[in-house]
Amino acid sequence: QRSPGGRGIIALRSTARGGSVSTITAMLTEGAEVTVPGHEVDTVVTEFGVAELKGKCVRERMEALIRIAHPDFRAWIRDEAERQKIVPRLQVPAFQPARPALAATAPGVTPTTIRLGTFCDLSGPNATVGMAALRGYSAYYGHVNHWGGVHGRRIELVVKDDRFDPDRTSAAARSLVEVDDAFAIVSPLGTPTNLAVMDYFLSRGIPVVSPHSGISAWSSPLRRTYFALQPSYRVEGQLLAQYALAELRPGRIALFAVEDQFGLEGTTAFQAELARNGVQPVAVVTHAAGESDPAAWLAALQAHEPDLVLLYTYVKPAADLLEAALAAGFRPAWLGSYVISGPDLFQLARPEATQGLRATSYPAGPRDHRGEVLFRKIMAREYGDPLPGTHSRIGYAAAQLVVEGLQRTGPELTRDGFVEALEGLKDWTGGLLPPISYSQADHRGLTALALMRAAGGRWLVEKGLMRLREPQQEDNP
């Protein structure tokens, strides 16, 4: 710039870290080193064009830089600039822009709000799971409300604590529908609890989106008002068996499972896949939901000397068994469902007890999607949780799915329109999960999983994506 006709030029790629972050941001992070003051930069160049900044005001500079940012991050940069009041929205005192007049178009829908309902365990045996899921979906609904809601309506979420008790769930479901007038039920937690109220919701025509459970009943047989998101336990059981036989190659396999629909569906699929390969488990040890007798469980497993134990149970009994096994020096390989793959396991069992445990988890979304960055940022800001776990992730992703359906339905929101909007989703993702599609004939959601491994009290990714190998895929190379 000191030479005649000289200019300050910065050339850079629009993204870094494999496309996961934007190199153009509304503001540098606190403590970042500044090497070139903004007023000395005349021109910035990326693969998306050239931004001429000299002589322009802050708003003009922002718009010029947004035009050369990666398309996936442009809306985020503008939102951040406005949120941080670097470039505030135009506000005229006593003036509000005209909006289309909204009406109460369906139960739970007013001109200003959309009331959604859910139930979860906040004070019972699976409260750690319930709290994690609640944080996930509450964070996203709060984010949507911060930016004006959906078509001018704020989302109002009514949460009932059922303590993972189906009788309490039945009362909660009736209250949500008949007292709170919920438009839809979103992310309801648990297999036995959801099964207890499924017929009631079907009889009332209430949309139910993403039950926080993986039994196949939510999508098979097809029920028009039910939309699954999580992979089914049937698919997971098959995947776990295929992985165990191909990768771990154990000589003696034992199963430890809870006696409910979750445990039954997963272990039945696991055993069927073993049988298809000529393998039978040496032992199947089960326990009632809510039971805690790790000494008896451990004795039953040890008697058969397995070198691999499948855990198809909830977090608390899994942690109790792992602690008992550690104390007894019983160290088989452990393999578990995604139900136990959250950070809450490490709150109940020491790192030494969980070391080496493998469990499925939800696969990551596209690397170039900003949804993952936003998820971590919101969870860290709202809950001080920079590394949210499996249950927070699926709760947040489910909320993204609900909001997408509401947005696509439009201002004239009805339950039938909402169902049709969800059925029209094709290869959609909010960034946390791989793309999913629904149709009038398919409400399954995800059909793939990742595999995690416990090490030092945290989860590490062992396999980023596992897809089910169908019999014909193996027979026809």
Stockholm file with secondary structure:
# STOCKHOLM 1.0

chainA/1-477         QRSPGGRGIIALRSTARGGSVSTITAMLTEGAEVTVPGHEVDTVVTEFGVAELKGKCVRERMEALIRIAHPDFRAWIRDEAERQKIVPRLQVPAFQPARPALAATAPGVTPTTIRLGTFCDLSGPNATVGMAALRGYSAYYGHVNHWGGVHGRRIELVVKDDRFDPDRTSAAARSLVEVDDAFAIVSPLGTPTNLAVMDYFLSRGIPVVSPHSGISAWSSPLRRTYFALQPSYRVEGQLLAQYALAELRPGRIALFAVEDQFGLEGTTAFQAELARNGVQPVAVVTHAAGESDPAAWLAALQAHEPDLVLLYTYVKPAADLLEAALAAGFRPAWLGSYVISGPDLFQLARPEATQGLRATSYPAGPRDHRGEVLFRKIMAREYGDPLPGTHSRIGYAAAQLVVEGLQRTGPELTRDGFVEALEGLKDWTGGLLPPISYSQADHRGLTALALMRAAGGRWLVEKGLMRLREPQQEDNP
#=GR chainA/1-477 SS CCSTTCCCEEECCSEETTTTEESSCSSCCTTCCCSSCGGGCCEEEETTEEEECTTCCHHHHHHHHHHHSCGGGHHHHHHHHHHTTSSCCCCCTTCCCCCCCCCCCBTTBCSSEEEEEEEECSSSTTHHHHHHHHHHHHHHHHHHHHTTCBTTBEEEEEEEECTTCHHHHHHHHHIIIIISCCSEEESCBCHHHHHHHHHHHHHHTCCEECCBSCCGGGTSSCCTTEECCSCCHHHHHHHHHHHIIIIICCSSEEEEEESSHHHHHHHHHHHHHHHHTTCCCSEEEEECTTCCCHHHHHHHHHTTCCSEEEEESCHHHHHHHHHHHHHHTCCCEEEECGGGCSTTHHHHSCHHHHTTCEEEECCCCCTTCTHHHHHHHHHHHHHSCSSCCHHHHHHHHHHHHHHHHHHHHCSSCCHHHHHHHHHTCCSBCCSSSCCBCCBTTBCCCCCEEEEEEEETTEEEEEEEEEECCCHHHHHCC
#=GC SS_cons         CCSTTCCCEEECCSEETTTTEESSCSSCCTTCCCSSCGGGCCEEEETTEEEECTTCCHHHHHHHHHHHSCGGGHHHHHHHHHHTTSSCCCCCTTCCCCCCCCCCCBTTBCSSEEEEEEEECSSSTTHHHHHHHHHHHHHHHHHHHHTTCBTTBEEEEEEEECTTCHHHHHHHHHIIIIISCCSEEESCBCHHHHHHHHHHHHHHTCCEECCBSCCGGGTSSCCTTEECCSCCHHHHHHHHHHHIIIIICCSSEEEEEESSHHHHHHHHHHHHHHHHTTCCCSEEEEECTTCCCHHHHHHHHHTTCCSEEEEESCHHHHHHHHHHHHHHTCCCEEEECGGGCSTTHHHHSCHHHHTTCEEEECCCCCTTCTHHHHHHHHHHHHHSCSSCCHHHHHHHHHHHHHHHHHHHHCSSCCHHHHHHHHHTCCSBCCSSSCCBCCBTTBCCCCCEEEEEEEETTEEEEEEEEEECCCHHHHHCC
//
